[in-house]
Amino acid sequence: MAAVANLIIDQGASFSSDITVKDANGNAFNLTGYTAEAKMAKGYASTRTRTIITSTIASDPTTGVVALTLTPAQTAALDAERYVYDVEITQTSSGSVTRVIEGIITVRPNVTT
């Protein structure tokens, strides 16, 4: 079962958040041999509003850390409302996919000119 964490993104600003994938005992999961992917959308079944969140496994994959990032241009293109998101890891040798975190993203609007 995926962990639940809600995030806040400021529209038009750089966004970054590190998540730590944990095993069943609460220890950092060794992400050696894995890739990570995160996506967000206005709804679970929405296909028109999907945004890929850049997901990078830490240089030391034994820490279980995945960095999630969006550029200011990417966050500026988001509507100021709520989205759903999830992060999945894929074992490269088997192709096995596991959802490790999910939740709600709230995009806070910026002042426009």
C-alpha positions in Angstrom: 0.0 0.0 0.0 1.3 3.4 -1.0 2.0 6.1 1.7 -0.1 9.2 1.5 1.5 12.7 1.4 -0.1 15.9 0.3 2.0 18.6 -1.4 1.7 22.3 -2.1 3.0 23.9 -5.3 3.3 27.7 -5.7 2.2 28.6 -9.3 5.1 30.1 -11.3 7.8 29.1 -8.9 10.4 26.3 -8.8 9.1 23.2 -7.0 11.1 20.5 -5.4 10.3 17.9 -2.8 12.3 14.9 -1.7 10.4 11.7 -0.7 12.0 8.7 1.0 10.7 5.3 -0.1 10.6 3.0 2.9 10.3 -0.8 3.2 7.8 -2.7 5.4 10.0 -2.1 8.5 10.2 1.6 8.0 13.7 1.6 6.7 15.0 3.4 3.6 14.3 1.2 0.6 17.4 0.5 -1.6 16.5 1.9 -5.0 19.5 0.3 -6.8 18.2 -1.1 -10.1 15.0 1.0 -10.0 13.6 4.0 -11.9 11.0 6.4 -10.5 8.1 8.2 -12.2 5.7 10.7 -10.8 2.6 12.2 -12.5 -0.2 14.5 -11.5 -3.6 15.1 -13.0 -6.9 16.9 -12.2 -8.5 13.5 -11.6 -7.6 9.9 -11.4 -9.1 9.1 -14.8 -8.1 12.4 -16.5 -5.9 12.0 -19.6 -6.0 15.6 -20.8 -4.6 17.2 -17.7 -1.6 14.9 -16.9 1.7 16.4 -16.0 4.9 14.4 -15.6 6.8 15.4 -12.5 10.6 15.1 -13.0 11.7 12.2 -10.7 15.3 11.6 -9.9 16.7 8.8 -7.6 19.4 10.1 -5.3 23.1 9.6 -6.3 23.2 7.1 -3.4 20.1 4.9 -4.1 20.4 3.1 -0.8 19.0 6.2 0.9 15.6 5.6 -0.8 15.3 9.3 -1.7 13.5 10.4 -4.9 13.6 14.1 -5.8 10.5 15.5 -7.4 10.9 18.7 -9.4 9.0 21.1 -11.7 10.4 24.2 -13.4 8.8 27.7 -12.9 7.4 27.4 -16.5 5.8 24.0 -15.6 4.2 25.3 -12.5 3.0 28.5 -14.2 1.1 26.3 -16.7 -0.8 24.6 -13.9 -4.3 25.8 -12.9 -4.5 27.0 -9.3 -6.6 24.1 -8.0 -6.3 20.6 -6.6 -4.7 17.7 -8.4 -4.0 14.1 -7.5 -0.5 12.6 -7.9 1.4 9.4 -7.4 5.0 8.1 -7.5 5.8 4.7 -8.8 9.1 2.8 -8.9 9.9 0.2 -11.5 12.4 -2.6 -11.0 14.4 -2.4 -14.3 15.2 -6.2 -14.4 11.7 -7.5 -14.0 9.6 -4.5 -15.0 7.6 -4.8 -11.8 5.9 -1.5 -10.8 5.0 -0.4 -7.3 3.2 2.7 -6.3 5.0 4.1 -3.3 3.3 7.4 -2.6 0.1 9.2 -3.5 -1.9 12.2 -2.5 -3.3 15.6 -3.3 -1.3 18.5 -4.7 -2.7 22.0 -4.1 -1.5 24.7 -6.5 -1.5 28.1 -4.9 -2.0 31.0 -7.4 0.5 33.7 -8.1 -0.2 37.3 -8.6 -0.5 38.0 -12.4 0.2 41.3 -14.1 
